[in-house]
């Protein structure tokens, strides 16, 4: 078989959509999809969501890519590429999450700063039992920071690592997380768009490789009710025009050494805390994870080397100075999530929001702040609707589509619990 092309985009539900295309498409090129994908829900319900044009003839949108961004795939005789979505007038589609991230990056570049991103993904491994029901992967010797066959008896993570090397992903770490069989995957820092391109492809690759071993690797926030949750921690820094780390004020990091840029970003995260939740923790299952004392970004707070705050200030300085935002989970679209965080941080810098005091509580028995995310998806989406500044910054059309789909999701999931709620999402996220 001649080498074919797999052209992909990450949609509003964080589902990877694409086509296999012939060898002739390997280069600068395009293909068309139905725009009404943006009205399609997990259960394949086709809804007249804003911008989806379901009742305007279900017209085309165009995915465009550059040949220089085509890369090797984990499948034989297949290249792979991510692209940007355009409407039928040739304008960048306002619903396109990758486009929203590029706009956010451009906003920072106008200030002479280039955003850098490093993302940590957490996932649970599930497998079918004798009756076809999904149960946790059998890794009875798994422990936090576990490596080797007791943590991963079938060694599917070895294959993920090997394939990541072949594809050119720069893996920083794979390890077992606290709740076996949970794993963490971290890619190294990079320019924001390239880093998110890498994370969405890595996530897809990891899920597809695990499936070859009979394992459903899910990045949904809480697939096992008795275990902890899985987050998508976003680490941010900025390179200045001289190539230095703009968040650094010297060789040491932490709250005692923050500069004005770091304070402004933090203030933006706190000011838009409630609105962000409806966008970056966007499923009913997200609010099983976002709870007090869960190390998950529930509270509207910040701190130093403290895993029970939403935004953590690294104690590393110099080139490694960074902010770690801990609320998001990978049921969100990673492009939209990073775009929203960059826009919230930029609003903090530009609007001069006041930064409240650092959290002094332990996050389990005592927390200074009383402000948090909503307790449900319904409440979080309402908070997002109220956050006009964040909506305008991220993109009002994208947010309108998101709010509509998530309001429908609230109704679709309100009577689901346990395995039924998990299975609404687990094969897609």
Secondary structure, DSSP 8 states (H G I E B T S, - for coil): ---EEEEEEE-TTS-EEEEEE-GGGSSSEEEEEEGGGGGB-TT--B---TTT-TTTT--EEEEEE-GGG-EE-SSTTEEEEE-EEE-TTSSB-TT-HHHHHHHHHHHHHTTT-EEEEEEEEEEEEEEE-TTS-EEE---TT--TT--STTT-TT-HHHHHHHHHHHHT--EEEEEE-SSSSEEEEEE--EEHHHHHHHHHHHHHHHHHHHHHTTEEEE--TTSSTTS----EEEEEEEE-TTSSBTT-SSSB-SGGG--HHHHHHHHHHHHTHHHHHHHHS-STTHHHHS-TTSSSS-BS-EESS-TTSSEEE-SB-GGG--EEE----TTS-HHHHHHHHHHHHHHHHHHT--------S-SSS--S---B--SSHHHHHHHHHH-HHHHHHH-HHHHHHHHHHHHHHHHHHTT--THHHHHHHTTT-
